[in-house]
Amino acid sequence: MARRKRAETPAFAKYTVTHAWGQNLRSGPGTEHPVLRVIPRGTTVEAAAAEQNWVRVEDGWMDRQLMKEG
């Protein structure tokens, strides 16, 4: 019996904060959620999940539109 090849887990996308004043890290995916802290411009983060225009990073959510992928 042939073994089935396991599906590879996709690599998570990396994003760099491009907004001049940094970017808010929020407790949830949306501006209605409280700001946990500000991530400085030029910081690279790795997304663990995505929901519409928001990406989950470390311990919060960031707006994907204020970042550059790669």
C-alpha positions in Angstrom: 0.0 0.0 0.0 1.5 3.4 -1.0 1.8 6.0 1.6 0.0 9.3 1.1 2.2 12.3 1.0 1.4 14.7 3.7 0.3 18.2 2.6 2.9 20.7 3.4 2.1 23.6 5.7 2.3 26.8 3.8 4.8 29.3 5.0 3.3 32.3 6.7 3.6 35.7 4.9 6.0 38.3 6.3 5.0 41.9 6.4 6.9 45.1 7.1 5.2 48.1 8.7 5.4 51.0 6.3 3.2 53.7 8.0 5.3 56.7 9.0 4.2 56.7 12.7 4.2 52.9 13.1 1.1 50.7 13.3 -1.4 49.8 16.0 -1.4 46.2 17.2 -5.0 45.6 18.2 -6.7 42.9 20.3 -8.9 41.9 17.4 -9.4 42.3 13.7 -10.9 45.7 13.4 -10.6 49.3 14.6 -13.3 48.8 17.2 -10.8 46.6 19.2 -8.4 48.3 21.7 -4.8 49.1 20.8 -2.3 46.9 22.7 0.8 48.8 21.5 2.3 50.5 18.5 4.7 48.6 16.3 7.4 50.9 14.9 7.9 51.6 11.1 10.3 49.1 9.5 9.4 46.3 11.9 8.9 42.9 10.1 6.2 40.6 11.5 5.1 37.1 10.5 1.4 36.6 10.0 -0.2 33.5 11.6 -3.7 34.1 10.2 -5.7 36.5 8.1 -9.2 37.9 8.2 -10.2 40.3 5.4 -7.7 43.1 5.6 -6.3 42.1 9.0 -3.5 39.8 9.8 -2.9 38.0 13.1 0.7 38.5 14.4 2.2 37.4 17.7 -0.3 38.5 20.3 -2.6 40.8 18.2 -4.0 42.0 14.9 -2.6 44.5 12.4 -4.2 46.2 9.3 -2.6 44.6 6.2 -3.2 47.8 4.2 -0.6 49.6 6.3 2.1 47.0 5.6 4.2 45.8 2.7 4.3 42.0 2.1 7.7 40.5 1.8 
